[in-house]
């Protein structure tokens, strides 16, 4: 899973313009911090996989993904 590309696409769907790549890099760097023992990129990947497995419509799906 390409977290950066997925996050940039999400940010742009939510209205970000211009600096979405820089914002995505900053968010992913924070998620990769050594102090994040449980809520790191692996946990994020697992949560996003669970979201992707939902086949019925999810109200405000982009907001749910942003909350993750």
Rosetta blueprint (number, residue, H / E / L):
1 X L
2 X L
3 X H
4 X H
5 X H
6 X H
7 X H
8 X H
9 X H
10 X H
11 X H
12 X H
13 X H
14 X L
15 X L
16 X L
17 X L
18 X L
19 X L
20 X H
21 X H
22 X H
23 X H
24 X H
25 X H
26 X H
27 X H
28 X H
29 X H
30 X H
31 X H
32 X L
33 X L
34 X L
35 X L
36 X L
37 X L
38 X L
39 X L
40 X L
41 X H
42 X H
43 X H
44 X H
45 X H
46 X H
47 X H
48 X H
49 X H
50 X H
51 X H
52 X H
53 X L
54 X L
55 X L
56 X L
57 X L
58 X L
59 X L
60 X L
61 X H
62 X H
63 X H
64 X H
65 X H
66 X H
67 X H
68 X L
